[in-house]
Amino acid sequence: MNRRHLSYRSSNPTLNSNTFKTTSSGGSILIDETMTIRGTVDKTAISLFLLVIAAYYTYSNEMSNMVWIGSIGGFIVALITVFKKRWSPYTVPIYAILEGLALGAISKIYDTIYEDQGIVFMAISLTALVLFSLLFAYKTKIIKATENFKLGVFAATAGIAIFYVISFVLSLFDFNISFLNPQDSGLFGIGISFFIVIIAALNLVIDFDFIEEGAEKGAPKYMEWYGAFGLLVTLIWLYLEILRLLAKLKNR
């Protein structure tokens, strides 16, 4: 069956219309050397396991200094992964560990501020719930990754990315946009965070679609790791935004 998953680019910056093009110079790839959905699921599970272990280490040891080390290191490894997809089997586990170090430190900071309110556990639970709910919705065709759907999610994600960049640049001049501040408990700020959470969640649907397309097209085996990488990027974004939204709600 000929499907057109990739006729429009993904809003996930790690996945685009060229991501799953066969790179084999011979023009054919053996079945056991091609990407599969099961293989991608396994690689995603391994990556999440490494991330959780690293996050637990920094969280339990209250290593807040790992926020920047993990974030900057993860960003560098992410760029390498994007431009050197063949290195994915090696770079993705490293990326998962570095981001785990950062997420554990960030989670501890939130947990310290909102002591005994279970905000971190709630954020983890909601992230997992969203992941499995959207996976179910995608597999049962409740949500379909149509061209209009992809266009809408891409436009919204691009707008959010620009918003992030503007906020970062303004912060260099000591001007902070309150909408992104976890302490902002205003209804408008909560509404902005809720919108971002929805867009981050919808990116998961497009990620599922790209992974399915890669398996159908017989992409190289290492793309299983790259597919796991794309999902990991979206899940990390989703978790952080849910954490920010919960913080705002706790402040009301």
C-alpha positions as MATLAB code, in Angstrom:
seq = 'MNRRHLSYRSSNPTLNSNTFKTTSSGGSILIDETMTIRGTVDKTAISLFLLVIAAYYTYSNEMSNMVWIGSIGGFIVALITVFKKRWSPYTVPIYAILEGLALGAISKIYDTIYEDQGIVFMAISLTALVLFSLLFAYKTKIIKATENFKLGVFAATAGIAIFYVISFVLSLFDFNISFLNPQDSGLFGIGISFFIVIIAALNLVIDFDFIEEGAEKGAPKYMEWYGAFGLLVTLIWLYLEILRLLAKLKNR';
ca = [
       0.000    0.000    0.000;
       1.407    3.371   -0.999;
       1.099    5.866    1.820;
       2.088    9.528    1.781;
       3.224   10.171    5.342;
       6.089   12.400    4.328;
       4.551   14.638    1.703;
       4.859   17.460    4.222;
       7.692   18.092    6.627;
       7.424   17.307   10.297;
       7.255   20.058   12.907;
       9.830   18.121   14.890;
      13.183   19.712   13.893;
      14.927   16.332   14.080;
      12.614   14.865   11.431;
      11.921   16.271    7.971;
      10.910   15.128    4.517;
      14.418   13.776    3.791;
      14.932   11.970    7.075;
      14.036    8.475    5.939;
      15.473    8.517    2.432;
      17.445    5.345    1.813;
      21.143    6.121    2.030;
      22.404    2.814    0.768;
      24.659    3.321   -2.258;
      23.698   -0.115   -3.599;
      20.012    0.806   -3.897;
      18.766   -2.171   -1.858;
      18.877   -3.149    1.783;
      18.434   -6.602    3.319;
      15.273   -7.088    5.376;
      17.192   -7.718    8.606;
      19.146   -4.500    8.017;
      16.134   -2.238    7.695;
      14.216   -0.146   10.179;
      11.204   -1.693   11.894;
       8.582   -0.266   14.224;
       9.394   -2.913   16.856;
      13.080   -2.054   16.649;
      12.318    1.647   17.077;
      10.132    0.897   20.097;
      12.981   -1.117   21.646;
      15.491    1.685   21.027;
      13.075    4.231   22.467;
      12.655    2.093   25.596;
      16.437    1.814   26.003;
      16.840    5.570   25.558;
      14.114    6.345   28.084;
      15.661    3.903   30.553;
      19.040    5.667   30.281;
      17.350    9.054   30.633;
      15.423    8.009   33.745;
      18.522    6.507   35.405;
      20.535    9.668   34.748;
      17.655   11.865   35.911;
      17.251    9.872   39.120;
      20.976   10.234   39.832;
      20.987   14.037   39.653;
      17.575   14.292   41.316;
      18.471   12.122   44.314;
      21.847   13.812   44.755;
      20.421   17.325   44.324;
      22.964   18.182   41.610;
      21.440   21.433   40.343;
      24.712   22.308   38.584;
      23.965   19.596   36.041;
      21.200   21.680   34.444;
      23.558   23.598   32.162;
      26.063   20.779   31.712;
      23.348   18.352   30.645;
      21.426   20.890   28.554;
      24.406   22.274   26.626;
      25.977   18.835   26.227;
      22.659   17.390   25.075;
      22.185   20.214   22.576;
      25.619   19.626   21.054;
      25.049   15.868   20.789;
      21.600   16.517   19.305;
      23.137   18.635   16.540;
      25.683   15.913   15.818;
      22.877   13.362   15.640;
      20.867   15.483   13.205;
      23.787   15.943   10.810;
      25.343   12.496   11.322;
      22.378   10.140   11.415;
      24.610    7.080   10.952;
      26.117    7.839   14.345;
      22.682    7.572   16.004;
      23.381    4.194   17.698;
      26.163    5.951   19.626;
      24.957    9.548   19.953;
      21.350    8.866   20.987;
      22.244    6.974   24.205;
      24.689    9.780   25.063;
      21.986   12.359   24.345;
      19.531   10.474   26.576;
      22.003   10.415   29.472;
      22.919   14.107   29.155;
      19.300   15.200   28.942;
      18.502   12.934   31.861;
      21.134   14.707   33.954;
      19.539   18.048   33.090;
      15.954   16.904   33.636;
      16.785   15.375   37.009;
      18.317   18.639   38.172;
      15.409   20.703   36.838;
      12.890   18.358   38.424;
      14.639   18.667   41.787;
      14.457   22.451   41.588;
      10.703   22.290   40.969;
      10.256   19.688   43.694;
      12.128   21.882   46.186;
       9.984   24.910   45.386;
       6.714   22.952   45.539;
       7.657   20.652   48.403;
       5.231   17.854   49.281;
       2.950   18.712   46.348;
       4.102   15.878   44.095;
       4.539   18.123   41.077;
       7.314   16.033   39.492;
       5.420   12.757   39.858;
       2.343   14.407   38.366;
       4.337   15.715   35.401;
       5.885   12.298   34.726;
       2.497   10.578   35.002;
       0.790   13.073   32.694;
       3.589   12.814   30.118;
       3.268    9.021   30.055;
      -0.530    9.286   29.886;
      -0.361   11.684   26.939;
       2.155    9.459   25.134;
       0.070    6.287   25.371;
      -3.229    8.084   24.760;
      -1.981    9.636   21.521;
      -0.349    6.383   20.454;
      -3.717    4.670   20.916;
      -5.495    7.483   19.064;
      -3.023    7.232   16.186;
      -3.164    3.442   15.876;
      -6.972    3.408   15.976;
      -7.151    6.269   13.430;
      -8.962    8.552   15.868;
      -6.290   11.099   14.986;
      -4.879   11.038   11.466;
      -1.698   12.802   10.387;
      -3.283   14.476    7.359;
      -1.576   17.230    5.395;
      -3.715   19.921    7.026;
      -2.986   18.452   10.454;
       0.767   18.503    9.773;
       0.618   22.028    8.383;
      -1.243   23.303   11.436;
       1.070   21.629   13.939;
       4.146   22.760   12.017;
       2.971   26.380   11.941;
       2.144   26.363   15.652;
       5.444   24.706   16.586;
       7.420   27.167   14.477;
       5.612   30.046   16.148;
       6.414   28.664   19.597;
      10.066   28.194   18.622;
      10.281   31.829   17.499;
       8.632   32.846   20.761;
      11.282   30.905   22.703;
      14.105   32.581   20.752;
      12.660   36.058   21.290;
      12.245   35.334   24.998;
      15.867   34.141   25.242;
      17.230   37.202   23.431;
      15.186   39.558   25.625;
      16.401   37.779   28.763;
      19.958   38.759   27.812;
      18.861   42.354   28.320;
      17.171   41.580   31.654;
      13.701   41.653   30.119;
      11.691   38.530   30.853;
       8.417   37.522   29.236;
       6.162   36.637   32.146;
       4.102   34.133   30.135;
       6.984   31.658   30.289;
       7.680   32.213   33.963;
       6.485   29.256   36.114;
       5.597   31.799   38.797;
       3.073   33.483   36.495;
      -0.298   32.257   37.738;
      -2.401   34.545   35.568;
      -5.088   33.003   33.397;
      -3.431   34.227   30.200;
      -0.071   32.717   31.179;
      -1.760   29.424   32.077;
      -3.596   29.510   28.758;
      -0.313   29.989   26.862;
       1.284   27.051   28.683;
      -1.768   24.855   28.068;
      -1.609   25.686   24.344;
       2.098   24.813   24.185;
       1.443   21.497   25.948;
      -1.218   20.649   23.362;
       1.104   21.441   20.436;
       3.950   19.457   21.996;
       1.585   16.510   22.432;
       0.347   16.696   18.836;
       3.948   16.519   17.652;
       3.948   12.952   18.967;
       1.345   11.993   16.355;
       3.563   13.306   13.569;
       6.550   11.484   15.076;
       4.592    8.210   15.035;
       3.722    8.840   11.405;
       7.356    9.414   10.423;
       8.510    6.273   12.184;
       5.832    4.216   10.454;
       6.868    5.710    7.120;
      10.520    4.877    7.758;
       9.651    1.257    8.432;
       7.497    1.070    5.299;
      10.200    2.580    3.105;
      12.849    0.186    4.436;
      15.094    2.856    5.946;
      18.537    1.712    7.216;
      18.648   -0.079   10.569;
      20.394    2.793   12.336;
      17.313    4.927   11.691;
      15.594    3.040   14.496;
      17.850    4.949   16.855;
      17.149    8.173   14.992;
      13.415    7.557   15.224;
      13.831    7.021   18.977;
      15.775   10.285   19.087;
      12.910   12.190   17.472;
      10.430   10.816   19.998;
      12.798   11.588   22.855;
      13.100   15.240   21.795;
       9.321   15.638   21.755;
       8.810   13.829   25.079;
      11.415   15.984   26.821;
       9.744   19.134   25.510;
       6.326   17.847   26.555;
       7.497   16.956   30.077;
       9.101   20.366   30.652;
       6.009   22.205   29.462;
       3.707   20.071   31.612;
       5.982   20.777   34.564;
       5.763   24.510   33.851;
       1.967   24.361   33.512;
       1.572   22.467   36.788;
       3.781   25.025   38.542;
       1.545   27.842   37.324;
      -1.560   26.009   38.484;
       0.013   25.368   41.897;
       0.654   29.109   42.264;
      -3.016   30.003   41.915;
];
